[in-house]
Amino acid sequence: MDTQKMEEQVKQFAKEWRTRLEDMQVQFSLGKMDATEAFEKQKNYFRDLTVKMKSDLDKAGDSTKENVTELRGKLDDLFVQLSLGKADGKDLFEEQKKKIEVSMNEVLASAKQLYNQGFDSMLKMYDNNSNAFKTGLEILKLQFALGKMDSKDEAEKLRKEMTDKMNDLTANFKNAENLAKENIDLWNEKMKEGFEKMKTFTDGFMKQEKK
């Protein structure tokens, strides 16, 4: 993949992810987010990305190689996980989320075995998209949790804290967009950093809920 095409893909990804994040942010802050439907949108988006990645894989390398065959199989597995029925409720969401994330990590591990310059760019884009997807799942995890909270005051407090975190995430992402033009690897690190911060926040809340 040439540099210009990679830059175009980065620009398109940044635009799409910012739009999705801002939409989730508005819906969450207003208390109007339907977690089940939002999860379906996330899965549909990443399912389409998986199909595209398989197509790019066929164009970028020798499809008869063992590691290419393995990666194609992992992508097929991920497609299946992303095609499961609607997660009507927190427990089913958690079950699907866990399986999807395991499958995504297996795709990434398999992809890293491909020492192909053309595929390297695609791998970076997959990594960026997977971090964005996982960040969205953390937001949805809290939305499901909000639906089960008995205290409206506690729910509103959490909603405000989460909205502040999402504002920080949006600002961090906009800053990362500028970095992407010069250093895609650094941008990738910023994306991971944003995901880790969001996961730390949601994990901390879920631990408190279990006490």
C-alpha positions in Angstrom: 0.0 0.0 0.0 1.5 3.3 -1.0 1.9 6.2 1.4 -0.8 8.4 -0.2 -3.4 5.6 0.0 -2.4 4.9 3.6 -2.9 8.6 4.5 -6.3 8.6 2.8 -7.4 5.5 4.8 -6.1 7.1 8.0 -8.0 10.3 7.2 -11.2 8.3 6.5 -10.9 6.2 9.6 -10.4 9.4 11.7 -13.5 11.0 10.3 -15.6 7.9 10.8 -14.5 7.2 14.3 -14.9 10.8 15.4 -18.4 10.8 14.0 -19.3 7.5 15.8 -17.7 8.6 19.1 -19.5 12.0 19.0 -22.8 10.3 18.3 -22.4 7.9 21.2 -21.3 10.8 23.4 -24.5 12.8 22.6 -26.8 9.8 23.1 -25.1 8.8 26.3 -25.1 12.3 27.9 -28.8 12.7 27.1 -29.7 9.2 28.5 -31.1 8.2 25.1 -28.6 5.5 24.1 -30.1 2.1 23.3 -27.1 -0.1 24.3 -28.4 -3.1 22.3 -28.9 -1.1 19.1 -25.6 0.7 19.6 -23.8 -2.6 20.0 -25.3 -3.9 16.8 -24.0 -0.8 14.9 -20.6 -1.4 16.3 -20.6 -5.1 15.3 -21.9 -4.2 11.8 -19.1 -1.7 11.2 -16.4 -4.1 12.3 -17.9 -7.0 10.4 -17.7 -4.9 7.2 -14.1 -4.1 8.1 -13.3 -7.8 8.5 -14.7 -8.5 5.0 -12.5 -5.7 3.6 -9.5 -7.0 5.4 -10.0 -10.5 3.9 -10.2 -8.9 0.5 -7.0 -6.9 1.1 -5.3 -10.0 2.4 -5.9 -11.8 -0.9 -4.5 -8.9 -2.8 -1.4 -8.4 -0.7 0.1 -11.8 -0.4 0.4 -15.4 -1.5 -2.9 -17.0 -0.4 -1.4 -20.5 -0.4 1.0 -19.7 2.5 0.2 -21.3 5.8 0.2 -18.1 7.8 -2.1 -16.4 5.3 -4.5 -19.4 5.5 -4.4 -19.3 9.3 -5.2 -15.5 9.3 -8.1 -16.0 6.9 -9.5 -18.6 9.3 -9.2 -16.3 12.2 -11.0 -13.6 10.3 -13.7 -16.0 9.5 -14.0 -16.8 13.2 -14.2 -13.1 14.0 -16.9 -12.6 11.4 -19.0 -15.4 13.0 -18.7 -13.8 16.5 -19.7 -10.4 15.0 -22.7 -12.0 13.4 -24.3 -13.4 16.5 -27.8 -12.3 17.4 -28.8 -9.1 19.4 -27.5 -8.9 22.9 -30.7 -8.2 24.8 -29.4 -7.6 28.2 -26.1 -7.0 30.1 -25.2 -10.7 30.6 -25.6 -11.6 26.9 -23.6 -8.4 26.0 -20.8 -9.4 28.3 -20.7 -12.9 26.8 -20.6 -11.6 23.2 -18.1 -8.9 24.1 -15.7 -11.4 25.7 -15.8 -13.7 22.7 -15.4 -10.9 20.2 -12.4 -9.5 22.0 -10.7 -12.9 22.2 -11.3 -13.4 18.5 -10.0 -9.9 17.7 -6.8 -10.6 19.6 -6.3 -13.9 17.8 -6.6 -12.1 14.5 -4.0 -9.5 15.6 -1.6 -12.2 16.8 -1.9 -14.2 13.6 -1.5 -11.1 11.4 1.7 -10.1 13.1 3.3 -13.3 11.7 2.9 -11.9 8.2 6.1 -10.1 7.3 4.6 -8.4 4.3 5.2 -4.7 3.7 1.9 -4.2 1.9 -0.1 -6.0 4.7 1.8 -4.0 7.4 -0.3 -0.9 6.6 -3.5 -2.9 6.8 -2.4 -4.4 10.1 -1.9 -0.9 11.6 -5.4 0.2 10.4 -6.9 -3.0 11.9 -5.1 -2.2 15.2 -6.5 1.3 15.2 -10.0 0.1 14.4 -9.9 -2.6 17.1 -8.9 -0.1 19.7 -11.7 2.2 18.6 -14.1 -0.7 18.7 -13.1 -1.9 22.2 -13.4 1.7 23.5 -17.0 1.7 22.2 -17.6 -1.6 24.0 -16.5 -0.1 27.3 -18.9 2.8 26.8 -21.7 0.3 26.1 -20.8 -1.8 29.1 -21.5 1.2 31.4 -24.7 2.0 29.5 -26.0 -1.6 30.3 -24.9 -1.0 33.9 -26.8 2.2 34.1 -30.0 0.4 33.1 -29.7 -1.8 36.2 -29.0 0.9 38.7 -31.8 1.5 41.3 -30.6 4.9 42.4 -31.3 7.7 39.9 -28.9 10.0 41.7 -26.1 7.4 41.4 -27.0 6.8 37.7 -26.8 10.5 36.9 -23.5 10.8 38.8 -22.0 8.0 36.8 -23.5 9.5 33.5 -21.8 12.8 34.2 -18.4 11.2 35.1 -18.6 9.1 31.9 -19.5 12.1 29.8 -16.5 13.9 31.2 -14.3 10.9 30.3 -15.7 10.8 26.8 -15.0 14.5 26.4 -11.4 13.8 27.4 -11.3 10.9 24.9 -12.6 13.1 22.1 -10.0 15.8 22.8 -7.3 13.1 23.0 -8.4 11.7 19.7 -8.4 15.1 18.0 -4.9 15.6 19.1 -3.9 12.2 17.8 -5.4 13.0 14.4 -2.7 15.7 14.0 0.0 13.2 14.9 -1.3 10.7 12.4 -0.2 12.9 9.5 3.4 12.6 10.6 3.7 9.4 12.7 1.1 6.7 12.4 2.8 4.5 15.0 2.6 7.4 17.6 -1.1 7.9 16.7 -1.7 4.2 17.3 -0.2 4.5 20.7 -2.5 7.4 21.5 -5.5 5.4 20.4 -4.4 2.5 22.8 -3.8 5.0 25.5 -7.4 6.3 25.2 -8.8 2.8 25.2 -6.8 1.8 28.3 -8.0 4.9 30.2 -11.6 4.2 29.4 -11.2 0.5 30.4 -9.6 1.5 33.7 -12.5 3.7 34.5 -15.2 1.1 33.6 -13.4 -1.7 35.4 -13.1 0.5 38.5 -16.8 1.2 38.4 -17.8 -2.5 37.8 -15.6 -3.6 40.8 -17.5 -1.1 43.0 -20.8 -2.4 41.8 -19.9 -5.9 42.9 -19.0 -4.9 46.4 
